[in-house]
Amino acid sequence: MLNVLKPHHSTLAAGTTLELIDITAEAARMPGFDSHEQVWLGRDSVRGLTAIVAVHTTVLGPALGGTRIWPHASFEAGVTDALRLSRGMTFKSAIAGLPLGGGKAVIIADAKTEKTPQMLEAYAEMLNALEGQYITAEDVGMTLADADFLAARARNVSGTTRGGSGNPSPFTAQGTFLGLKAALGHRTGGDKLSGVRVAVQGLGSVGWSLCEKLHAEGAILTVSDLDTVRTDRAAEKFGAAVVEGNAIIAADVDIFAPCALGGILSADTIPQLKAGIVAGAANNQLATADDGERLVERGILYAPDYVINAGGVINVAAEMADGGYDVATVTPRVARIADTLTAIFRRAEREGRTTDAVAEAMAREIVEAARK
């Protein structure tokens, strides 16, 4: 059973229908738990909110991570998603050199049919009750307009129009693009994309922007998305080949760029890959820790997701800097993603380890150094 917590550091407005519940002990028994500091459930049956906020660590600073609105099949699946994503945010911020910890929120709902102003108002109450433990921004199902809506009602919201950084997706796409080129350069000795075959899975804001950049440099695109309007548009604008669903995993391409949801690289899918490089923006691409080894066994170079997709959090973090947001400070930091990935690729080869193991070790080294 979940016990309603009346936390000494948090307050809820009198008469609210929101419950704030500490589920850390329950979450500790679920996949993805990694000594998380705190896991919260915000529940409001009147306004239709079921939200999980996972705070992985605040050693480096307050926990920053986006809010994902997604209709998970079960509550446990939603918690597991939040746990894995929040840990990834810790690693992402640490390797990017940001003074931030890792957190993530998952609202279990269909963003197209169940997201309402009332639900978001209840979520804003939850954010306020956490009193700065967790800072949120956009993610899947959460728009810039939603972030602005929350920011008008809660203090700990970034990636907003008011804050100046706005939509982080273009910066995520730029970092992914530069990281993809770094992977190509490491594997082949050159980063020219003309004639290089790239499969992009997912044509949301990041995936679409990545396609624009790839097409501009002459890459040959194959795409997939659940929305046929998007794939039709990509076929028309980029001359992209369109495949359905996960069939894109087996596309005969040089680079596979997953830009949808996570868990796409598994014992079932890795044998299907024809690409020699995996470099995309999706979070939690590896279904299990063993999948990094499976990629190495296939001779596939993997760009760790929380390194290559860090452009968005770099941009959002700049909104919280002293003196306010300045895009001139963001661009060179995003550009350094390519250098960081190259260093990871080289260290992995030197030490005979997977790239994801090296990236995680680097991140944990930074966190532990700060803890001491």
Secondary structure as UniProt FT lines:
FT   TURN            8..9
FT   TURN            14..15
FT   STRAND          19..22
FT   HELIX           24..27
FT   TURN            28..29
FT   TURN            31..32
FT   STRAND          38..44
FT   TURN            45..48
FT   STRAND          49..57
FT   STRAND          63..70
FT   HELIX           75..95
FT   TURN            96..97
FT   STRAND          101..108
FT   TURN            111..114
FT   HELIX           117..129
FT   TURN            130..132
FT   STRAND          134..137
FT   TURN            140..141
FT   HELIX           144..151
FT   TURN            152..153
FT   TURN            161..163
FT   HELIX           169..188
FT   TURN            194..195
FT   STRAND          197..201
FT   HELIX           205..216
FT   TURN            217..218
FT   STRAND          220..224
FT   HELIX           228..238
FT   STRAND          241..242
FT   HELIX           245..250
FT   STRAND          255..258
FT   TURN            267..269
FT   HELIX           270..272
FT   STRAND          277..278
FT   HELIX           290..297
FT   TURN            298..299
FT   STRAND          301..302
FT   HELIX           305..308
FT   TURN            309..310
FT   HELIX           311..318
FT   TURN            319..320
FT   TURN            322..323
FT   HELIX           327..351
FT   HELIX           355..371
//
